[in-house]
Each structure stands twice: as structure tokens, then as C-alpha cells.
Amino acid sequence: MNKQTFGLFVLAMLAVSASAHLVSLPRQQQKVDLDLCPLCVQFASQSMSQLLNIILNAGVIGGCGELCGLLPAKLEVTACTLLCDIVGVDAFIHLVQKADLDPIYMCELLPACPVHDCSGNCVQILDTVVNPAKGPQGTVFDIGVAYQVNNQTSTGTVVFQVAPPDEGEPLGDAELVPKGFQPGTYSAHIQLEASPSEDEPFSPGSYTVEVAVCQASAARSTRTAPSTTSSALRSRSP
């Protein structure tokens, strides 16, 4: 994996709500025919595992309608049929198997998402910030990132991930950039609310935040992270 790490250390109480969302992401003027890229990625993210099981267990499949009709939900059937009809059932089955449960890679193979493989210093993270630096439970924190895109990339994502100090399930969010990152300087941030719940008590301790600006590559079955940054954060009691 092509991965560069930049260190930034701040003191903060980090409290993340499960509904944290990204705002102020680069909204580049892009047109995708019938919005196939985001539609495809959403479908593959939700249904690819089921579809793979159907392919492995259904035996001989006569066409896209027969294959997709085995999915449980009507919307899944509609999206699957639309995408399958692009290449035909045999090619569709092959690319689902080849993608190995990677939704963006599958959609690039289709192709529903564009491919602009970038090598070298494609994306550079310029800065990350947590504001306020610390606070009690109930505080809303902003985690922001500024990054520079040097070369056009394939379909990508901006990912924020937060790991609690007790090695519990990480929290965070991600945003799809269907047409890839175009050269320029951008910023993104998430809001994280320190509201304890059954799933996350937000106990005092050191929380780790990773921000990644990622692109997919049709030449590989895994996504690459051209640039990442990690932050060590320490919480305090209210």
C-alpha cells in the first residue's frame, strides 16, 4: 500500500457520535452518466457479499434478470439489473468475483466509475486540526484536514476514523468523490459530539484519529491511500 504518514499531536477530549458527518468536502463540478458511479458504489457496498454468495451457490445463471432477481430487495434488484446489463451476465459475474468485495474496484471494472491512476505524490495532507483542544462530555469537536491534490486521481474517498482508548469499535465517516480528486487545495471536517451512549461511554483516555485521502486503482484489487495523517488525542473527565 502506498501510504505516507504525518504526525500531529494535540490534547483533546474526543467524543464521537455515531451520526458524525462530513461537511465542506470538495464539491467539484462533475457529471457521471445517470450517476452510475455513486449508484454502483452504494449498491456494491450494501449487496456485493450477498451477490457473491448467490453466484457461488446458484449454479448456472441464464441472465442479468435471473441473477439480480435472487436479491431480497426490489431496489437492489433494480440497481443490479441496470449495472449487469452494461456488460452482460457472464462479464458481470466475473468482475464481481475479481473485485474481492471491494466496491469501488468493482465499479471501476464495470466501468461505472472513471479510472485515472495516479502515481507519485498525488495527494499531500497539509494540516489537521482539532477544535477545541479539550473539553468535557457534551462538547462538540471539529476535526479538520487540509490537503493538496497534485494530479488527477481515480474515484476516491476522504476518511475520518477514530479509535477509542479501550480498543473498542472505531467510529467515523467517509465521503465518496466519484470522479476522483482534481488538482487543487481542499479542506474537509467532521463534527464529533461527546455524548456518552451504551455503545461509546467516552471514558477518559487517549483516542487516535486517522484521516486518509484515498484513491482506488483499477490495476489493483485494493484501494491505496496516497496520504494519511494520524493524531493522538487525550480526553479528560467532565
N, C-alpha and C positions, 0 to 999 in steps of 0.2 A: 504494500500500500504506500503510495506516495504521500507522506504525511510530514508536515513541519509543525513543531510545537513552539509556542511563545509563552513565556511565563509572566503572570501578573498576579500580585498578591495584595489582598485587601482584607480588612476586618469588617465583618458584617454579620448580622443575623439574617439568615436566608430562610424564607418561608415561602413555599411554593403551593399554589392551589392547583388542583388537577385540571382546571379550566384555563390555565395560563395561555395567553395567545400572543402571536407576533403582530406587531404593527410597524409602520414606517419601513416596510421592505421595499426594495426597488421594484416599482411597477413599470416595467419597460413596455413600450408600445409594440406589442407582438400580436400576430394573427396566426392562429392554428386552425386549419380547416375543420369545421364542425367541433372545435375544441377537443379534438381527438386525444391530444396528449394528456391533459388533466383527467379527462374521462377514462382513458386507458389506465393511467396510474392508480386512480381511485378504485376502478374495478379490480385490477390485478392485486392491489393491496388487500382488498377485502375477500376476494374469491379465488385467488390463484391456488391456494392449498387445496380447496375443495375441487377445483377443476383438475388439478394434478391427480387427485385420488380417483376421480371419475375416469380419467384417461387410463390409469393403471388397472382399473377393475371392470371397465365396461366392455372390454373385448373390441370387436370390430364396430367402428362407428361410421355411419353412412354419410354424414354431412354435418354442417355447422348447426342446423336446426336440431338435429338429434343430439349432438354433443351438448350444446348450450341448454337444451330443454331439460337436461338432467340436473341443472342447478335449482336450488329450492325457491328462490325469489324471482318475481316477474321482472324487476329492474335488472337483476343480474343476467337473466336470460336475454333481455333486450340488448344490453351493453355487450355481452359475449357474442351474440349473433352479429352485431354490427362490426365488431373487431375481427371476428373469424372470417367474415365474408370478404375482407380486404385481401386475404392471401389464400383462402380455401382451407378446408378442414385438415388436410394432411400437413401442410406447412404450419398451420396454427398449432397443432398438437406438437410438432417438432420444436417450435420456438418456446412453447410453454415448458417443455421438458428441459430445453437447453438453458433457459433463464435461471433455473435452480432457485425459484422463489424470490427472485429479485425483480420487483415490479417495474422499475424504471428501465432496467436492461431489457426486459421482455417487450416493453413498449417501443424501445429503440429498434429492436429486431423486427418489429411488425411491418413497417415502421410507422408508428403514430407520433413518436417524439423525434425531434431532429438530432442529428449527430454532428458535433463539431469538436472532435477530440483535440484536447489542448495538452501540450507537453511543455515542460519547463516551468517557469514561475508564472503560473496562470492567475493565481489569486493570492493576495497578501493581506493578512489581517493587520490593520494599523493600530487599533486600540480597543480595549474593552474597559467597561466601567460599571460599577455597582453603586447605586444611589438610592437612599442614604447609605453611608458606610456601615452603620449598625443601628439596631433598633429592637424593641420588644415585640412580642407576639401581637399581631394585628397590623403591623407596619406593612405598607405596600412598597416593595423594592423594584427598581428598574435595573435590568441588566442589559447593557447595550454593547454593540460591536460596530466598529467602522472598518470597512475593508475596501481594497482596491483591486479591480479586475484589470489585468493587463492584456489578456487575449480572450476572444470569444470561446465559450465553453459549450459543451452539450447540456442537456437538461440537468438541472441541479437543484440543490436544497440548501437552505440555511437552517442549521440545527442548534438548538439550545438544550443541554441536558444537565440535570442537577442530581448529584448523588448525596443522599443524607449520610450522616456520620455513623449510623448503625448498620451500614451496608444493606439498607432496605432497597426497595424498588426505586430506580431513578425516575425523576419527573422532568417534564419539559415540553417542548413543542418544536415543530418544524414547518417550513413553508416551501412549497414546490415552486420552482422557477421554470416553467415549461419549455421556453425557448432558449434556456441557458443564460449565463451571465454575459452581458455585453461590456466592452471596455468602459471603465469609468469608476467613480468613487461612490460608495453607497453606505448606508447605515441601517441597522435593524435593532429592535429591542423587544424584550418581553417584560410584562409586569408580573411580579410574584408576590402573593399575599400571604402573610404569616398568620394563617388561621388554622389552628390545630383541628384535626379530624381523626376518625378511627384509623384511617389509612396512614396518616402522617401527623405525628404529635408535635413535630418541630422542636425536638429536645435540643438543649444547648450542645454545641459541638462544632466540629469542622466540616463544612459542606464543600463539595467540589463541583465546580461548574465547568463544562466544556462547551465551547462554541465552535462549530465547524461550518465552513463553506465548502460544499461538496459538489462535484460533478460526476455524472455517470459516463461510462465509456462503453461503446458498442464492441470494442475489441476485447473486453474482459467481462466476466460474469459477476464482477463486484464493483461497487462504487468506490471511487478514490476521493480522498479528502485533500485537495491541494493545499489547504491552510486550516490550521486549528489553533485554538488558544485555550489554556486551562487557567482557572482561578481557584485559589484556596480561600475558603471563607469560613469564619468562625462566628458562631452565634452566642448570644448570652440570654439568660433568663429574663422574663418580663419584670 
